Amino acid sequence: MDNTASWAKKPSFAGKFSVISAIRWFQTLQGRRTVIGYIFIGPFILGVLFWVLIPALTAVWLVFQDWNLISPASYIGLKNITRLATDKLFWQSLKVTTIFTVASVPLGLLFSFILALLINTKVRGLAIFRTIYYLPSIMPAVANAVLWAWIFNTDFGLLNALLRSIGLPKVGWLQQPEWALPALIAMSLWGVGAAMIIFLAGLQGIPETFYEAAKIDGAGRWAQLRHITVPLMSPVIFFNLIIGVINSFQVFTAGYLITNGGPQNATLFYVLYLYRVGFRYLEMGYAATLSWILFFVIMILTFIIFKTLGRSVYYQEDV
């Protein structure tokens, strides 16, 4: 009886073979490289699993539930989805975010591209100018919000002081619904430094021989910009456009800290409304539904941009 038990504890021939094969495989260069590679990408895989896949699948489950974080969740079918049609704040937040995207993304692209062109020239103190233009994009979002809240202040803000200095009346930038969203759109230009750096890297990658050949043919600066710079920069412009659209649909800090969605929901951004539904009203099922709607909106917009503008992009093999 004892002999049988000890025999049962011994690994089988197949087990011995697999263990020996694994050890021999690990002793090879390819085996060691494979194991070390999986060790390095392990944190990324775990991050995707715990911070992306599991929350996403949980959000799918919550779409069909009524859950307030305290009581047990209860199945309610499609009520969270059908509620969207009659939710005025949902449509208002979608409208505000769309207007913000349509206005801020093209302005940001234009502004950052012009800045990149300027700091790509050979002038004295260029490193200082690059630092100054890039610095706002790395400032904490809260510090930016406090700074612009002061600039837009009706009584002692910088903008109204400038208006009074030229004889114009003061404006309630953050108090009047017609001015609140344009004010935040103007504020968004403050953080174009990241896009500017990407544009600058693209500009410095254009071979100088193209411009020399254009000068020999008599092309001026405008012709060089139109026929050389812009076409060769189109992949970078396209990249910044996609990133800009995605980021603009996820704007939260400015609307939350400066205006808190007001006045009269004029700056109620989509993510701000989603945050309120989830963490102020404790309607996690409806918040999950809003998050999936945001995902599909961004995905559809990205697909449309790729289909409509993607063919206009010049890649290296097209030159």
Secondary structure, DSSP 4 states (H G I P E B T S, - for coil): -HHHHHHHHSPPHHHHHHHHHHHHHHHSHHHHHHHHHHHHHHHHHHHHIIIIIHHHHHHHHHHTEE--SSSPPEE-TTHHHHGGGG-HHHHHHHHHHHHHHHHHHHHHHHHHHHHHHHHTS--TTHHHHHHHHHHHHHS-HHHHHHHHHHHT-TTT-HHHHHHHHTTPPP--TTTSHHHHHHHHHHHHGGGTHHHHHHHHHHHHTS-HHHHHHHHHTT--HHHHIIIIIHHHHHHHHHHHHHHHHHHHTT--HHIIIIITT-STTTT--HHHHHHIIIIIS--HHHHHHHHHHHHHHHHHHHHHHHHHHGGG---GGG-
